[in-house]
Amino acid sequence: MTTLTTKTPSLWPAAHEADARRSRSRQRQLGASDTVCERRAAYILDESEPTDDSDKRAAILGTYLHEGLLTAAKREYGWLIETAVGDDLIRGHIDAVHLDAATARRLPKRLRPKQPADVVTVEDVKTKSLFVWDRVVRYGATEAEIRQVYLYAGLLRSVGFEDRWGQRPLSRLGPIDVQRIRFRFVCRDNGEEHIQEFAYDEAEAQRARWWVELVRSYEHPEQAERDFDGPGLDAICDYCVFRTRCWGHGVRPGAPVQTILIHDDADRAQALAEYVHGHELETQGKKFKRLARAKLDASAPGVYGDNELKWQGGRDVTDEEVDRAAVINRFRELGVDLPTEPDLDRAVALLQEAGIAVPMRTVRRTTARSIKVSPARTGTT
């Protein structure tokens, strides 16, 4: 092993500085990726100064992985990646646009995909941790992620690619007839991919624009809704640069910031009613799970419908434990008195103090058997 004799700087300050210089970190116009929360979007539009620094290491690693995957797809498949779209309401960058053959033929050969799509598809690539992977596979994109991609796709359908350096040939295509939305989720921990696709819905695109227009209509940022439950309850709030501006501090030192939401007895009554309702749902949920668990006890592992059944534990294992009867006999052999109700722990301690081997015996037991239910994996396309 080599001992370092000089202080080696961490890579993270450099990574954070580089991230802060990115155009998206410095822009003041609302971007589609900023539409995760009404209040946060309102602060950005108001050009409010951030009140908090956050550890962005996970996000930076996700960005590097995201960029590497897209760059590889561009090189190997000829994907159109990181293309800019925008109007006077919003702007953003689309991860990937897959053109159909008819549209691709209108571009210079260097910009054409190696394999055109059957219909024009807007793709958003999301990297996720293993911690949330089952939720991603089961439920797909969140409401905010769907809103974000529809803002991109809606801009592409209404005005086309932004007229800027590096994508002039794309902008000359004009409005693009987007027909499909695709999410490609990539697990940061094991590389697993999950694809979610659906047809473009103009009503969803209009709803996404209405959301942005609503945020822009607020006179003050605090008029906007908080879309999440706050620091300590939602990770998005934990890492938000407007965390303190949005939530402030609890009503007393050490109290959760959510205590600021209680103003009078009516608020307390409402919170108590919500607690009781949550308890009832939890109780009912546990009842459902207990019954389902009992019904499945004799079922073999496998995929059944939308879910995969696995069993954990339930194995026969060999272990060692103190032989109670042998310990008592050992004391009798040594002529040492034991209480009427022998204290096994004390007896073992006395033998160990005297340097006498503690009698042990081999026992067999079965580990607890637990059920694991996860979404059935359908693979990628």
C-alpha positions as a printed NumPy array, in Angstrom:
array([[  0.   ,   0.   ,   0.   ],
       [  1.299,   3.458,  -0.934],
       [  0.996,   6.269,   1.597],
       [  0.287,   9.684,   0.099],
       [  2.664,  12.347,   1.34 ],
       [  0.954,  15.238,  -0.441],
       [ -2.622,  16.423,  -0.18 ],
       [ -4.644,  15.331,  -3.214],
       [ -7.568,  17.593,  -4.134],
       [-11.038,  16.132,  -4.541],
       [-12.502,  15.966,  -8.037],
       [-15.905,  17.164,  -6.863],
       [-15.189,  20.905,  -6.504],
       [-14.036,  20.883, -10.141],
       [-17.127,  18.934, -11.197],
       [-19.45 ,  21.334,  -9.352],
       [-17.735,  24.367, -10.88 ],
       [-17.988,  22.899, -14.368],
       [-21.654,  22.09 , -13.796],
       [-22.351,  25.647, -12.634],
       [-20.926,  26.992, -15.914],
       [-23.265,  24.921, -18.051],
       [-25.659,  27.017, -20.087],
       [-28.63 ,  25.33 , -18.44 ],
       [-27.331,  26.21 , -14.991],
       [-27.016,  29.889, -15.95 ],
       [-30.093,  30.463, -18.095],
       [-32.91 ,  32.611, -16.715],
       [-35.576,  31.697, -19.235],
       [-37.769,  28.852, -18.065],
       [-36.64 ,  25.504, -19.428],
       [-38.833,  22.451, -19.804],
       [-36.688,  20.626, -17.249],
       [-37.592,  23.34 , -14.701],
       [-41.28 ,  22.443, -14.778],
       [-41.054,  19.785, -12.086],
       [-42.689,  22.101,  -9.512],
       [-44.889,  25.199,  -9.83 ],
       [-43.166,  27.122,  -7.027],
       [-39.676,  26.331,  -8.317],
       [-40.625,  27.421, -11.851],
       [-42.084,  30.648, -10.449],
       [-38.829,  31.443,  -8.626],
       [-36.867,  30.94 , -11.846],
       [-39.203,  33.206, -13.826],
       [-38.93 ,  35.811, -11.064],
       [-35.124,  35.549, -11.339],
       [-34.959,  34.864,  -7.596],
       [-31.511,  34.248,  -6.182],
       [-30.981,  30.696,  -4.903],
       [-30.963,  30.411,  -1.115],
       [-29.362,  26.993,  -0.799],
       [-26.461,  24.964,  -2.088],
       [-27.022,  21.276,  -2.566],
       [-24.847,  18.24 ,  -3.065],
       [-25.12 ,  17.582,  -6.8  ],
       [-22.795,  14.607,  -7.03 ],
       [-25.525,  12.111,  -7.927],
       [-27.011,  14.532, -10.463],
       [-23.59 ,  15.235, -11.999],
       [-22.858,  11.52 , -12.353],
       [-26.268,  11.106, -13.966],
       [-25.456,  13.931, -16.381],
       [-22.139,  12.351, -17.38 ],
       [-23.807,   8.978, -17.947],
       [-26.638,  10.628, -19.876],
       [-24.233,  12.522, -22.14 ],
       [-22.078,   9.456, -22.727],
       [-25.031,   7.295, -23.753],
       [-26.436,   9.91 , -26.118],
       [-23.04 ,  10.603, -27.677],
       [-22.547,   6.88 , -28.3  ],
       [-26.02 ,   6.635, -29.874],
       [-25.224,   9.561, -32.167],
       [-21.944,   8.002, -33.258],
       [-23.249,   4.469, -33.76 ],
       [-26.862,   5.035, -34.853],
       [-26.837,   8.561, -36.247],
       [-29.349,   9.823, -33.679],
       [-30.239,  13.508, -33.576],
       [-29.392,  14.38 , -29.983],
       [-29.596,  17.448, -27.747],
       [-31.472,  19.511, -30.336],
       [-32.819,  22.885, -29.209],
       [-36.448,  23.962, -29.375],
       [-38.079,  27.089, -28.024],
       [-40.501,  29.972, -28.347],
       [-41.389,  33.016, -26.259],
       [-42.939,  30.789, -23.573],
       [-40.351,  28.095, -22.968],
       [-37.193,  26.524, -24.329],
       [-35.34 ,  23.254, -23.943],
       [-33.205,  20.52 , -25.439],
       [-34.654,  17.253, -26.713],
       [-32.549,  14.206, -25.87 ],
       [-33.266,  12.444, -29.156],
       [-35.521,  12.944, -32.173],
       [-36.043,   9.927, -34.429],
       [-37.174,  11.053, -37.88 ],
       [-39.154,   8.958, -40.315],
       [-37.708,   8.234, -43.761],
       [-39.638,  10.986, -45.563],
       [-38.494,  13.691, -43.142],
       [-34.923,  12.381, -42.943],
       [-34.534,  12.605, -46.741],
       [-34.956,  16.383, -46.478],
       [-31.741,  16.641, -44.469],
       [-28.087,  16.472, -45.54 ],
       [-26.775,  12.905, -45.427],
       [-24.573,  13.669, -42.412],
       [-27.699,  14.361, -40.332],
       [-29.734,  11.369, -41.444],
       [-30.189,   8.421, -39.071],
       [-28.772,   5.056, -40.107],
       [-32.208,   3.538, -39.538],
       [-35.221,   5.893, -39.885],
       [-38.151,   5.456, -37.514],
       [-41.563,   4.324, -38.721],
       [-43.028,   7.567, -37.304],
       [-41.368,  10.681, -35.88 ],
       [-40.56 ,   9.949, -32.244],
       [-39.399,  12.235, -29.436],
       [-37.303,  10.312, -26.912],
       [-36.356,  11.349, -23.395],
       [-33.567,   9.407, -21.664],
       [-33.749,   9.228, -17.885],
       [-31.139,   7.702, -15.579],
       [-32.532,   6.274, -12.349],
       [-31.097,   4.607,  -9.262],
       [-31.817,   1.024,  -8.279],
       [-33.654,   2.403,  -5.241],
       [-36.553,   3.616,  -7.421],
       [-36.203,   1.137, -10.285],
       [-39.179,  -1.074,  -9.434],
       [-41.406,   2.008,  -9.276],
       [-40.11 ,   3.138, -12.674],
       [-40.789,  -0.25 , -14.263],
       [-44.244,  -0.499, -12.707],
       [-45.518,   3.055, -13.191],
       [-43.278,   4.634, -15.829],
       [-42.678,   8.362, -16.146],
       [-43.92 ,  10.772, -13.503],
       [-46.458,  13.488, -14.206],
       [-43.674,  16.093, -14.267],
       [-41.56 ,  14.019, -16.68 ],
       [-44.515,  13.58 , -19.013],
       [-45.233,  17.314, -18.884],
       [-41.599,  18.041, -19.727],
       [-41.482,  15.792, -22.8  ],
       [-44.816,  17.119, -24.075],
       [-43.463,  20.652, -23.905],
       [-40.573,  19.54 , -26.127],
       [-42.774,  17.61 , -28.516],
       [-45.364,  20.389, -28.692],
       [-42.69 ,  22.913, -29.656],
       [-41.39 ,  20.573, -32.331],
       [-44.878,  20.172, -33.792],
       [-45.733,  23.883, -33.666],
       [-42.488,  25.658, -34.628],
       [-39.901,  22.966, -35.337],
       [-36.248,  23.044, -34.345],
       [-34.842,  26.328, -33.082],
       [-33.006,  28.412, -35.711],
       [-29.536,  28.568, -34.213],
       [-25.941,  27.816, -35.113],
       [-25.284,  24.097, -35.512],
       [-28.83 ,  23.126, -36.454],
       [-29.795,  25.425, -39.324],
       [-30.668,  22.483, -41.623],
       [-32.971,  21.146, -38.922],
       [-34.735,  24.473, -38.45 ],
       [-35.468,  24.643, -42.195],
       [-37.634,  21.538, -41.841],
       [-40.289,  23.655, -40.139],
       [-42.905,  22.037, -37.857],
       [-42.353,  18.301, -37.39 ],
       [-45.259,  15.861, -37.243],
       [-44.397,  14.088, -33.978],
       [-46.45 ,  10.91 , -33.604],
       [-44.836,   9.048, -30.717],
       [-43.361,   9.754, -27.283],
       [-40.709,   7.436, -25.848],
       [-39.092,   7.307, -22.439],
       [-35.913,   5.281, -22.105],
       [-35.025,   4.638, -18.474],
       [-31.502,   3.446, -17.65 ],
       [-30.581,   2.116, -14.21 ],
       [-27.404,   3.816, -12.999],
       [-26.461,   0.832, -10.829],
       [-26.732,  -2.131, -13.206],
       [-27.382,  -0.691, -16.678],
       [-30.844,  -2.224, -17.069],
       [-33.073,  -0.459, -19.619],
       [-36.828,   0.015, -19.586],
       [-38.82 ,   1.512, -22.475],
       [-42.163,   3.289, -22.179],
       [-43.902,   4.413, -25.387],
       [-47.237,   5.987, -26.207],
       [-48.854,   7.924, -29.032],
       [-48.564,  11.708, -29.06 ],
       [-51.636,  13.361, -27.506],
       [-52.291,  16.987, -28.467],
       [-54.504,  17.467, -25.404],
       [-51.563,  16.548, -23.142],
       [-49.329,  19.001, -24.996],
       [-51.889,  21.784, -24.519],
       [-52.214,  20.889, -20.849],
       [-48.436,  21.169, -20.445],
       [-48.401,  24.639, -22.031],
       [-51.34 ,  25.704, -19.875],
       [-49.285,  24.707, -16.813],
       [-46.458,  27.023, -17.891],
       [-48.879,  29.847, -18.718],
       [-50.428,  29.498, -15.257],
       [-47.033,  29.81 , -13.567],
       [-46.21 ,  32.871, -15.675],
       [-49.483,  34.503, -14.631],
       [-48.569,  34.659, -10.934],
       [-47.702,  38.109,  -9.65 ],
       [-45.496,  36.705,  -6.886],
       [-43.711,  33.309,  -6.76 ],
       [-45.333,  32.44 ,  -3.423],
       [-48.704,  32.341,  -5.183],
       [-47.561,  29.187,  -6.972],
       [-48.371,  25.804,  -5.479],
       [-45.805,  23.626,  -3.781],
       [-46.054,  20.375,  -5.736],
       [-44.119,  18.308,  -3.199],
       [-44.29 ,  17.673,   0.54 ],
       [-41.113,  19.505,   1.493],
       [-37.611,  18.815,   2.865],
       [-37.307,  15.574,   4.766],
       [-40.248,  14.053,   2.892],
       [-39.385,  14.586,  -0.784],
       [-35.864,  14.342,  -2.213],
       [-36.662,  16.991,  -4.834],
       [-37.186,  19.485,  -2.019],
       [-34.071,  18.303,  -0.164],
       [-31.897,  19.259,  -3.146],
       [-33.79 ,  22.338,  -4.329],
       [-31.762,  25.563,  -4.458],
       [-34.852,  27.502,  -3.312],
       [-35.51 ,  25.233,  -0.327],
       [-35.222,  27.888,   2.379],
       [-37.007,  30.558,   0.336],
       [-39.896,  28.172,  -0.245],
       [-40.227,  26.511,   3.161],
       [-38.307,  28.638,   5.633],
       [-37.843,  26.986,   9.031],
       [-40.056,  25.065,  11.428],
       [-42.117,  26.896,  14.041],
       [-39.488,  26.001,  16.643],
       [-35.878,  24.778,  16.501],
       [-35.717,  21.159,  15.434],
       [-39.33 ,  21.036,  14.245],
       [-40.101,  19.866,  10.687],
       [-40.582,  22.723,   8.228],
       [-44.041,  21.341,   7.465],
       [-45.171,  22.819,  10.796],
       [-45.5  ,  26.174,   8.995],
       [-48.54 ,  24.746,   7.19 ],
       [-50.575,  24.797,  10.422],
       [-52.115,  28.208,  11.105],
       [-55.207,  27.51 ,  13.209],
       [-57.353,  24.777,  14.71 ],
       [-59.071,  24.185,  11.37 ],
       [-55.686,  23.239,   9.876],
       [-55.05 ,  20.914,  12.812],
       [-58.434,  19.274,  12.347],
       [-57.715,  18.767,   8.639],
       [-54.262,  17.304,   9.332],
       [-55.726,  14.914,  11.908],
       [-58.414,  13.813,   9.446],
       [-55.699,  13.166,   6.831],
       [-53.712,  11.169,   9.387],
       [-56.727,   9.021,  10.275],
       [-57.49 ,   8.486,   6.581],
       [-53.882,   7.474,   5.943],
       [-54.006,   5.059,   8.882],
       [-57.185,   3.482,   7.518],
       [-55.59 ,   3.041,   4.09 ],
       [-52.477,   1.537,   5.677],
       [-54.552,  -0.883,   7.769],
       [-56.615,  -1.939,   4.77 ],
       [-53.468,  -2.311,   2.666],
       [-51.864,  -4.579,   5.264],
       [-55.04 ,  -6.672,   5.354],
       [-54.974,  -7.072,   1.559],
       [-51.301,  -8.042,   1.642],
       [-51.745, -10.599,   4.445],
       [-54.539, -12.36 ,   2.563],
       [-52.644, -12.323,  -0.748],
       [-49.492, -13.597,   0.991],
       [-51.41 , -16.497,   2.533],
       [-52.999, -17.439,  -0.798],
       [-49.621, -17.434,  -2.573],
       [-47.726, -19.446,   0.036],
       [-47.719, -22.671,  -2.016],
       [-47.13 , -20.97 ,  -5.384],
       [-43.907, -21.459,  -7.312],
       [-41.756, -18.461,  -8.264],
       [-42.491, -17.059, -11.694],
       [-44.138, -14.337, -13.749],
       [-47.901, -14.134, -13.36 ],
       [-49.579, -11.376, -15.339],
       [-47.91 ,  -8.029, -14.69 ],
       [-45.915,  -9.191, -11.659],
       [-43.088, -11.548, -10.826],
       [-43.216, -13.695,  -7.695],
       [-40.019, -14.518,  -5.827],
       [-39.39 , -16.158,  -2.479],
       [-36.577, -15.237,  -0.137],
       [-35.383, -17.261,   2.849],
       [-37.084, -20.496,   3.855],
       [-33.761, -22.372,   3.67 ],
       [-32.552, -25.077,   6.053],
       [-29.31 , -23.943,   7.665],
       [-26.932, -25.452,  10.201],
       [-25.958, -23.382,  13.214],
       [-24.408, -23.831,  16.648],
       [-25.899, -22.923,  19.997],
       [-24.951, -23.476,  23.623],
       [-25.932, -26.971,  24.807],
       [-27.928, -26.095,  27.934],
       [-28.044, -29.626,  29.35 ],
       [-24.309, -30.157,  28.781],
       [-23.483, -26.872,  30.546],
       [-25.484, -27.938,  33.596],
       [-23.782, -31.339,  33.597],
       [-20.364, -29.674,  33.314],
       [-21.068, -27.613,  36.456],
       [-22.169, -30.73 ,  38.309],
       [-18.984, -32.541,  37.225],
       [-16.971, -29.629,  38.608],
       [-18.911, -29.725,  41.874],
       [-20.172, -26.176,  41.441],
       [-23.649, -25.38 ,  42.726],
       [-26.245, -23.955,  40.34 ],
       [-29.416, -22.055,  41.288],
       [-32.709, -23.906,  41.122],
       [-33.412, -22.   ,  37.893],
       [-30.024, -22.045,  36.152],
       [-28.931, -18.726,  34.621],
       [-27.497, -19.962,  31.323],
       [-25.832, -16.675,  30.373],
       [-24.125, -16.437,  33.76 ],
       [-23.091, -20.084,  33.605],
       [-21.508, -19.582,  30.171],
       [-19.7  , -16.49 ,  31.436],
       [-18.285, -18.395,  34.424],
       [-16.989, -21.196,  32.182],
       [-15.347, -18.683,  29.873],
       [-13.742, -16.841,  32.816],
       [-12.357, -20.145,  34.06 ],
       [-10.986, -20.997,  30.62 ],
       [-13.228, -24.036,  30.273],
       [-14.695, -24.834,  26.844],
       [-18.402, -24.096,  26.628],
       [-20.319, -27.169,  25.389],
       [-22.007, -26.469,  22.058],
       [-24.401, -28.446,  19.901],
       [-25.333, -28.358,  16.233],
       [-28.921, -27.421,  15.463],
       [-30.884, -27.126,  12.261],
       [-33.378, -24.369,  11.653],
       [-35.317, -22.881,   8.766],
       [-34.847, -19.21 ,   7.943],
       [-37.901, -16.992,   7.733],
       [-39.582, -17.143,   4.326],
       [-40.557, -13.797,   2.84 ],
       [-42.331, -12.831,  -0.335],
       [-40.965, -10.43 ,  -2.941],
       [-43.221,  -9.046,  -5.659],
       [-41.717,  -6.954,  -8.457],
       [-42.936,  -5.791, -11.874],
       [-42.613,  -8.394, -14.593],
       [-39.738,  -7.448, -16.909],
       [-40.808,  -7.239, -20.535],
       [-37.393,  -6.304, -21.953],
       [-36.518,  -3.463, -24.336],
       [-37.274,  -2.888, -27.989]])
